[in-house]
Amino acid sequence: WSRKQQFVNLLSECGQLPVYYEGGEEVYLKSAKMPDGKLFNNTELTFDELYNICVSGVELGIKKIRITGGEPLCRSGIENFCRRISNIDGLEELTLTTNGSLLADKAEKIKDAGVSRINISLDTLKSDRFKKLTGVDKFADVIKGIDAAKKQSFKQN
């Protein structure tokens, strides 16, 4: 197994409702119910459980960990979790993928916690199209998040 990157998916929710997830129909995750009326079982691992998985991955040769979601910045305690992960002996890089909507308030904190690089997942640079694609009017928040990230001098490819 030659892959040297591990993805840690924190949660399935992203704070947006992209049309490509919806298929043009009502979104059931919004109310945590499936189309048949049953509750959606979205059990999340604890930060301790995720940390142990990361340690094991690094012990097996993983050099880079990417925190993803849904939207990882939605999860309370993300900064402390990133700090713990970034301090694993042998880990060379901790990165994070975000939709950017919460990044304005979190960019400095996650940089200080050891995240060296971020990927902002953005489908359009047009405000009206953004709202149509995501179902939320948070384009300005994403732009503020990008500006905040630029000030933190995250690594660039």
PyMOL commands that set and color helices and strands:
alter all, ss='L'
color gray80, all
select helices_A, chain A and resi 19-22+29-31+47-59+72-74+78-86+103-112+127-134+139-151
alter helices_A, ss='H'
color red, helices_A
select strands_A, chain A and resi 5-9+64-68+93-98+117-120
alter strands_A, ss='S'
color yellow, strands_A
deselect
rebuild
show_as cartoon
